[in-house]
Amino acid sequence: MADVKIAGNTIIFTSTVTLEQIRRIEKHRPEALEIRNANDEIIFRVGTGSNALNNHGASFNAATLDDRGLAYISLQIPSGVTDAKRYFAETFGQPHLHLKAIEQKMPDVLTEVESEINEIMNDVTMADAVATAATDEETRDE
């Protein structure tokens, strides 16, 4: 689940996965990054490209500078807020719960994607470049 820290007037949501892993899921299993209502309408989506969190989704565009390189979102707390935790809970509570639910599925989704890619790669045979060139030459001579 995303780690949430408040430092000064900044809320920092750090994901459990890297930016590249989110992009990989976006490419191969975008539906795994969505929450839908009873009418099959998308009500929340996780993606990449900007630095945002609201009731409709979370968008990551930065990675931590440590060796893990986890995706994160940082948001400013408006001046005048006196209780940062309450501000977080009231402003980002629902998006936080949606993000938490999606993040719990991400490791399994990444495993599925990698397994599928490996299966497809196993279906591919690399031809020997010398043999292929010789076959191409013989075909041209005919």
PyMOL CGO cylinders between C-alpha atoms (Angstrom):
from pymol import cmd
from pymol.cgo import CYLINDER

trace = [
    CYLINDER, 0.00, 0.00, 0.00, 1.15, 3.52, -0.64, 0.3, 1, 1, 1, 1, 1, 1,
    CYLINDER, 1.15, 3.52, -0.64, 3.12, 5.04, 2.20, 0.3, 1, 1, 1, 1, 1, 1,
    CYLINDER, 3.12, 5.04, 2.20, 1.84, 8.47, 3.23, 0.3, 1, 1, 1, 1, 1, 1,
    CYLINDER, 1.84, 8.47, 3.23, 4.06, 10.97, 5.01, 0.3, 1, 1, 1, 1, 1, 1,
    CYLINDER, 4.06, 10.97, 5.01, 3.47, 14.59, 5.89, 0.3, 1, 1, 1, 1, 1, 1,
    CYLINDER, 3.47, 14.59, 5.89, 6.62, 16.71, 5.99, 0.3, 1, 1, 1, 1, 1, 1,
    CYLINDER, 6.62, 16.71, 5.99, 6.04, 20.35, 6.75, 0.3, 1, 1, 1, 1, 1, 1,
    CYLINDER, 6.04, 20.35, 6.75, 3.34, 21.47, 4.34, 0.3, 1, 1, 1, 1, 1, 1,
    CYLINDER, 3.34, 21.47, 4.34, 3.86, 18.58, 1.89, 0.3, 1, 1, 1, 1, 1, 1,
    CYLINDER, 3.86, 18.58, 1.89, 1.98, 15.29, 1.61, 0.3, 1, 1, 1, 1, 1, 1,
    CYLINDER, 1.98, 15.29, 1.61, 4.10, 12.57, 0.02, 0.3, 1, 1, 1, 1, 1, 1,
    CYLINDER, 4.10, 12.57, 0.02, 2.45, 9.40, -1.33, 0.3, 1, 1, 1, 1, 1, 1,
    CYLINDER, 2.45, 9.40, -1.33, 5.11, 6.78, -2.05, 0.3, 1, 1, 1, 1, 1, 1,
    CYLINDER, 5.11, 6.78, -2.05, 3.95, 3.76, -4.01, 0.3, 1, 1, 1, 1, 1, 1,
    CYLINDER, 3.95, 3.76, -4.01, 5.00, 0.18, -3.41, 0.3, 1, 1, 1, 1, 1, 1,
    CYLINDER, 5.00, 0.18, -3.41, 6.05, -0.12, -7.06, 0.3, 1, 1, 1, 1, 1, 1,
    CYLINDER, 6.05, -0.12, -7.06, 8.29, 1.80, -9.43, 0.3, 1, 1, 1, 1, 1, 1,
    CYLINDER, 8.29, 1.80, -9.43, 7.20, 4.26, -12.08, 0.3, 1, 1, 1, 1, 1, 1,
    CYLINDER, 7.20, 4.26, -12.08, 8.32, 1.77, -14.74, 0.3, 1, 1, 1, 1, 1, 1,
    CYLINDER, 8.32, 1.77, -14.74, 6.19, -0.98, -13.19, 0.3, 1, 1, 1, 1, 1, 1,
    CYLINDER, 6.19, -0.98, -13.19, 3.12, 1.26, -13.28, 0.3, 1, 1, 1, 1, 1, 1,
    CYLINDER, 3.12, 1.26, -13.28, 3.89, 2.06, -16.93, 0.3, 1, 1, 1, 1, 1, 1,
    CYLINDER, 3.89, 2.06, -16.93, 4.23, -1.67, -17.64, 0.3, 1, 1, 1, 1, 1, 1,
    CYLINDER, 4.23, -1.67, -17.64, 0.80, -2.33, -16.15, 0.3, 1, 1, 1, 1, 1, 1,
    CYLINDER, 0.80, -2.33, -16.15, -0.61, 0.66, -18.09, 0.3, 1, 1, 1, 1, 1, 1,
    CYLINDER, -0.61, 0.66, -18.09, 0.67, -0.95, -21.29, 0.3, 1, 1, 1, 1, 1, 1,
    CYLINDER, 0.67, -0.95, -21.29, -0.31, -4.57, -20.70, 0.3, 1, 1, 1, 1, 1, 1,
    CYLINDER, -0.31, -4.57, -20.70, -3.17, -4.55, -18.16, 0.3, 1, 1, 1, 1, 1, 1,
    CYLINDER, -3.17, -4.55, -18.16, -4.66, -1.03, -17.97, 0.3, 1, 1, 1, 1, 1, 1,
    CYLINDER, -4.66, -1.03, -17.97, -7.89, -2.39, -16.53, 0.3, 1, 1, 1, 1, 1, 1,
    CYLINDER, -7.89, -2.39, -16.53, -5.94, -3.51, -13.43, 0.3, 1, 1, 1, 1, 1, 1,
    CYLINDER, -5.94, -3.51, -13.43, -5.36, 0.18, -12.66, 0.3, 1, 1, 1, 1, 1, 1,
    CYLINDER, -5.36, 0.18, -12.66, -9.07, 1.00, -12.60, 0.3, 1, 1, 1, 1, 1, 1,
    CYLINDER, -9.07, 1.00, -12.60, -11.92, 0.81, -10.13, 0.3, 1, 1, 1, 1, 1, 1,
    CYLINDER, -11.92, 0.81, -10.13, -15.38, 0.60, -11.67, 0.3, 1, 1, 1, 1, 1, 1,
    CYLINDER, -15.38, 0.60, -11.67, -18.84, 1.13, -10.21, 0.3, 1, 1, 1, 1, 1, 1,
    CYLINDER, -18.84, 1.13, -10.21, -21.88, -1.15, -10.57, 0.3, 1, 1, 1, 1, 1, 1,
    CYLINDER, -21.88, -1.15, -10.57, -22.60, 0.40, -13.99, 0.3, 1, 1, 1, 1, 1, 1,
    CYLINDER, -22.60, 0.40, -13.99, -19.09, -0.54, -15.19, 0.3, 1, 1, 1, 1, 1, 1,
    CYLINDER, -19.09, -0.54, -15.19, -18.06, 3.13, -15.27, 0.3, 1, 1, 1, 1, 1, 1,
    CYLINDER, -18.06, 3.13, -15.27, -14.50, 3.99, -14.28, 0.3, 1, 1, 1, 1, 1, 1,
    CYLINDER, -14.50, 3.99, -14.28, -14.60, 5.88, -11.00, 0.3, 1, 1, 1, 1, 1, 1,
    CYLINDER, -14.60, 5.88, -11.00, -10.88, 5.85, -10.21, 0.3, 1, 1, 1, 1, 1, 1,
    CYLINDER, -10.88, 5.85, -10.21, -7.76, 5.21, -12.29, 0.3, 1, 1, 1, 1, 1, 1,
    CYLINDER, -7.76, 5.21, -12.29, -4.04, 5.06, -11.58, 0.3, 1, 1, 1, 1, 1, 1,
    CYLINDER, -4.04, 5.06, -11.58, -1.61, 6.17, -14.25, 0.3, 1, 1, 1, 1, 1, 1,
    CYLINDER, -1.61, 6.17, -14.25, 1.54, 8.09, -15.06, 0.3, 1, 1, 1, 1, 1, 1,
    CYLINDER, 1.54, 8.09, -15.06, 2.28, 11.44, -16.60, 0.3, 1, 1, 1, 1, 1, 1,
    CYLINDER, 2.28, 11.44, -16.60, 1.54, 14.08, -14.02, 0.3, 1, 1, 1, 1, 1, 1,
    CYLINDER, 1.54, 14.08, -14.02, 1.74, 14.65, -10.28, 0.3, 1, 1, 1, 1, 1, 1,
    CYLINDER, 1.74, 14.65, -10.28, -1.86, 14.43, -9.11, 0.3, 1, 1, 1, 1, 1, 1,
    CYLINDER, -1.86, 14.43, -9.11, -4.26, 12.77, -6.70, 0.3, 1, 1, 1, 1, 1, 1,
    CYLINDER, -4.26, 12.77, -6.70, -7.98, 13.47, -6.55, 0.3, 1, 1, 1, 1, 1, 1,
    CYLINDER, -7.98, 13.47, -6.55, -11.30, 11.64, -6.35, 0.3, 1, 1, 1, 1, 1, 1,
    CYLINDER, -11.30, 11.64, -6.35, -10.95, 10.45, -9.96, 0.3, 1, 1, 1, 1, 1, 1,
    CYLINDER, -10.95, 10.45, -9.96, -7.44, 9.08, -9.91, 0.3, 1, 1, 1, 1, 1, 1,
    CYLINDER, -7.44, 9.08, -9.91, -3.77, 9.11, -9.09, 0.3, 1, 1, 1, 1, 1, 1,
    CYLINDER, -3.77, 9.11, -9.09, -1.06, 10.04, -11.56, 0.3, 1, 1, 1, 1, 1, 1,
    CYLINDER, -1.06, 10.04, -11.56, 2.60, 9.46, -10.80, 0.3, 1, 1, 1, 1, 1, 1,
    CYLINDER, 2.60, 9.46, -10.80, 5.46, 11.20, -12.61, 0.3, 1, 1, 1, 1, 1, 1,
    CYLINDER, 5.46, 11.20, -12.61, 8.43, 10.96, -10.25, 0.3, 1, 1, 1, 1, 1, 1,
    CYLINDER, 8.43, 10.96, -10.25, 10.54, 8.28, -8.57, 0.3, 1, 1, 1, 1, 1, 1,
    CYLINDER, 10.54, 8.28, -8.57, 12.37, 8.30, -5.26, 0.3, 1, 1, 1, 1, 1, 1,
    CYLINDER, 12.37, 8.30, -5.26, 16.09, 8.91, -5.53, 0.3, 1, 1, 1, 1, 1, 1,
    CYLINDER, 16.09, 8.91, -5.53, 17.03, 5.89, -3.44, 0.3, 1, 1, 1, 1, 1, 1,
    CYLINDER, 17.03, 5.89, -3.44, 17.98, 2.50, -4.90, 0.3, 1, 1, 1, 1, 1, 1,
    CYLINDER, 17.98, 2.50, -4.90, 14.32, 1.37, -4.93, 0.3, 1, 1, 1, 1, 1, 1,
    CYLINDER, 14.32, 1.37, -4.93, 13.13, 4.14, -7.29, 0.3, 1, 1, 1, 1, 1, 1,
    CYLINDER, 13.13, 4.14, -7.29, 9.52, 3.96, -6.11, 0.3, 1, 1, 1, 1, 1, 1,
    CYLINDER, 9.52, 3.96, -6.11, 6.88, 6.13, -7.75, 0.3, 1, 1, 1, 1, 1, 1,
    CYLINDER, 6.88, 6.13, -7.75, 5.59, 9.01, -5.67, 0.3, 1, 1, 1, 1, 1, 1,
    CYLINDER, 5.59, 9.01, -5.67, 3.22, 11.96, -5.68, 0.3, 1, 1, 1, 1, 1, 1,
    CYLINDER, 3.22, 11.96, -5.68, 3.85, 15.10, -3.63, 0.3, 1, 1, 1, 1, 1, 1,
    CYLINDER, 3.85, 15.10, -3.63, 1.13, 17.62, -2.90, 0.3, 1, 1, 1, 1, 1, 1,
    CYLINDER, 1.13, 17.62, -2.90, 1.16, 20.89, -1.00, 0.3, 1, 1, 1, 1, 1, 1,
    CYLINDER, 1.16, 20.89, -1.00, -1.04, 21.49, 2.01, 0.3, 1, 1, 1, 1, 1, 1,
    CYLINDER, -1.04, 21.49, 2.01, -2.68, 24.92, 1.71, 0.3, 1, 1, 1, 1, 1, 1,
    CYLINDER, -2.68, 24.92, 1.71, -1.62, 27.63, 4.10, 0.3, 1, 1, 1, 1, 1, 1,
    CYLINDER, -1.62, 27.63, 4.10, -3.99, 28.04, 7.00, 0.3, 1, 1, 1, 1, 1, 1,
    CYLINDER, -3.99, 28.04, 7.00, -4.50, 24.31, 7.52, 0.3, 1, 1, 1, 1, 1, 1,
    CYLINDER, -4.50, 24.31, 7.52, -3.93, 23.62, 11.20, 0.3, 1, 1, 1, 1, 1, 1,
    CYLINDER, -3.93, 23.62, 11.20, -4.51, 19.84, 11.31, 0.3, 1, 1, 1, 1, 1, 1,
    CYLINDER, -4.51, 19.84, 11.31, -2.60, 18.21, 8.44, 0.3, 1, 1, 1, 1, 1, 1,
    CYLINDER, -2.60, 18.21, 8.44, -3.79, 14.66, 9.21, 0.3, 1, 1, 1, 1, 1, 1,
    CYLINDER, -3.79, 14.66, 9.21, -7.44, 15.74, 9.21, 0.3, 1, 1, 1, 1, 1, 1,
    CYLINDER, -7.44, 15.74, 9.21, -6.89, 17.71, 6.00, 0.3, 1, 1, 1, 1, 1, 1,
    CYLINDER, -6.89, 17.71, 6.00, -5.41, 14.58, 4.44, 0.3, 1, 1, 1, 1, 1, 1,
    CYLINDER, -5.41, 14.58, 4.44, -8.23, 12.34, 5.64, 0.3, 1, 1, 1, 1, 1, 1,
    CYLINDER, -8.23, 12.34, 5.64, -10.98, 14.69, 4.48, 0.3, 1, 1, 1, 1, 1, 1,
    CYLINDER, -10.98, 14.69, 4.48, -9.38, 15.72, 1.19, 0.3, 1, 1, 1, 1, 1, 1,
    CYLINDER, -9.38, 15.72, 1.19, -7.61, 12.54, 0.08, 0.3, 1, 1, 1, 1, 1, 1,
    CYLINDER, -7.61, 12.54, 0.08, -9.26, 9.82, 2.16, 0.3, 1, 1, 1, 1, 1, 1,
    CYLINDER, -9.26, 9.82, 2.16, -11.33, 8.24, -0.62, 0.3, 1, 1, 1, 1, 1, 1,
    CYLINDER, -11.33, 8.24, -0.62, -8.57, 8.44, -3.25, 0.3, 1, 1, 1, 1, 1, 1,
    CYLINDER, -8.57, 8.44, -3.25, -6.17, 6.95, -0.69, 0.3, 1, 1, 1, 1, 1, 1,
    CYLINDER, -6.17, 6.95, -0.69, -8.49, 3.97, -0.14, 0.3, 1, 1, 1, 1, 1, 1,
    CYLINDER, -8.49, 3.97, -0.14, -8.88, 3.46, -3.91, 0.3, 1, 1, 1, 1, 1, 1,
    CYLINDER, -8.88, 3.46, -3.91, -5.13, 3.68, -4.44, 0.3, 1, 1, 1, 1, 1, 1,
    CYLINDER, -5.13, 3.68, -4.44, -4.58, 1.23, -1.59, 0.3, 1, 1, 1, 1, 1, 1,
    CYLINDER, -4.58, 1.23, -1.59, -6.98, -1.29, -3.21, 0.3, 1, 1, 1, 1, 1, 1,
    CYLINDER, -6.98, -1.29, -3.21, -5.28, -1.03, -6.61, 0.3, 1, 1, 1, 1, 1, 1,
    CYLINDER, -5.28, -1.03, -6.61, -1.78, -1.25, -5.17, 0.3, 1, 1, 1, 1, 1, 1,
    CYLINDER, -1.78, -1.25, -5.17, -2.63, -4.49, -3.35, 0.3, 1, 1, 1, 1, 1, 1,
    CYLINDER, -2.63, -4.49, -3.35, -3.21, -6.13, -6.77, 0.3, 1, 1, 1, 1, 1, 1,
    CYLINDER, -3.21, -6.13, -6.77, -0.11, -4.76, -8.51, 0.3, 1, 1, 1, 1, 1, 1,
    CYLINDER, -0.11, -4.76, -8.51, 2.43, -7.47, -7.53, 0.3, 1, 1, 1, 1, 1, 1,
    CYLINDER, 2.43, -7.47, -7.53, 0.15, -10.23, -8.88, 0.3, 1, 1, 1, 1, 1, 1,
    CYLINDER, 0.15, -10.23, -8.88, -0.58, -8.25, -12.04, 0.3, 1, 1, 1, 1, 1, 1,
    CYLINDER, -0.58, -8.25, -12.04, 3.14, -7.70, -12.66, 0.3, 1, 1, 1, 1, 1, 1,
    CYLINDER, 3.14, -7.70, -12.66, 3.77, -11.44, -12.19, 0.3, 1, 1, 1, 1, 1, 1,
    CYLINDER, 3.77, -11.44, -12.19, 1.01, -12.26, -14.71, 0.3, 1, 1, 1, 1, 1, 1,
    CYLINDER, 1.01, -12.26, -14.71, 2.38, -9.78, -17.24, 0.3, 1, 1, 1, 1, 1, 1,
    CYLINDER, 2.38, -9.78, -17.24, 5.92, -11.13, -16.91, 0.3, 1, 1, 1, 1, 1, 1,
    CYLINDER, 5.92, -11.13, -16.91, 4.68, -14.71, -17.26, 0.3, 1, 1, 1, 1, 1, 1,
    CYLINDER, 4.68, -14.71, -17.26, 2.73, -13.82, -20.40, 0.3, 1, 1, 1, 1, 1, 1,
    CYLINDER, 2.73, -13.82, -20.40, 5.70, -12.02, -21.92, 0.3, 1, 1, 1, 1, 1, 1,
    CYLINDER, 5.70, -12.02, -21.92, 7.96, -14.99, -21.18, 0.3, 1, 1, 1, 1, 1, 1,
    CYLINDER, 7.96, -14.99, -21.18, 5.43, -17.35, -22.78, 0.3, 1, 1, 1, 1, 1, 1,
    CYLINDER, 5.43, -17.35, -22.78, 5.33, -15.22, -25.93, 0.3, 1, 1, 1, 1, 1, 1,
    CYLINDER, 5.33, -15.22, -25.93, 9.13, -14.98, -26.03, 0.3, 1, 1, 1, 1, 1, 1,
    CYLINDER, 9.13, -14.98, -26.03, 9.34, -18.78, -25.80, 0.3, 1, 1, 1, 1, 1, 1,
    CYLINDER, 9.34, -18.78, -25.80, 7.26, -18.96, -29.00, 0.3, 1, 1, 1, 1, 1, 1,
    CYLINDER, 7.26, -18.96, -29.00, 9.93, -17.01, -30.88, 0.3, 1, 1, 1, 1, 1, 1,
    CYLINDER, 9.93, -17.01, -30.88, 12.97, -18.69, -32.41, 0.3, 1, 1, 1, 1, 1, 1,
    CYLINDER, 12.97, -18.69, -32.41, 15.97, -16.62, -33.31, 0.3, 1, 1, 1, 1, 1, 1,
    CYLINDER, 15.97, -16.62, -33.31, 17.32, -17.63, -36.72, 0.3, 1, 1, 1, 1, 1, 1,
    CYLINDER, 17.32, -17.63, -36.72, 21.06, -17.90, -37.21, 0.3, 1, 1, 1, 1, 1, 1,
    CYLINDER, 21.06, -17.90, -37.21, 22.05, -14.77, -39.13, 0.3, 1, 1, 1, 1, 1, 1,
    CYLINDER, 22.05, -14.77, -39.13, 24.56, -16.63, -41.35, 0.3, 1, 1, 1, 1, 1, 1,
    CYLINDER, 24.56, -16.63, -41.35, 22.05, -19.37, -42.22, 0.3, 1, 1, 1, 1, 1, 1,
    CYLINDER, 22.05, -19.37, -42.22, 19.36, -16.77, -42.91, 0.3, 1, 1, 1, 1, 1, 1,
    CYLINDER, 19.36, -16.77, -42.91, 21.67, -14.81, -45.21, 0.3, 1, 1, 1, 1, 1, 1,
    CYLINDER, 21.67, -14.81, -45.21, 22.59, -17.99, -47.10, 0.3, 1, 1, 1, 1, 1, 1,
    CYLINDER, 22.59, -17.99, -47.10, 18.92, -18.93, -47.51, 0.3, 1, 1, 1, 1, 1, 1,
    CYLINDER, 18.92, -18.93, -47.51, 18.12, -15.41, -48.73, 0.3, 1, 1, 1, 1, 1, 1,
    CYLINDER, 18.12, -15.41, -48.73, 20.97, -15.67, -51.28, 0.3, 1, 1, 1, 1, 1, 1,
    CYLINDER, 20.97, -15.67, -51.28, 19.73, -19.04, -52.55, 0.3, 1, 1, 1, 1, 1, 1,
    CYLINDER, 19.73, -19.04, -52.55, 16.21, -17.66, -52.91, 0.3, 1, 1, 1, 1, 1, 1,
    CYLINDER, 16.21, -17.66, -52.91, 17.47, -14.72, -55.02, 0.3, 1, 1, 1, 1, 1, 1,
    CYLINDER, 17.47, -14.72, -55.02, 19.44, -17.05, -57.32, 0.3, 1, 1, 1, 1, 1, 1,
    CYLINDER, 19.44, -17.05, -57.32, 16.32, -19.02, -58.24, 0.3, 1, 1, 1, 1, 1, 1,
]
cmd.load_cgo(trace, "trace")
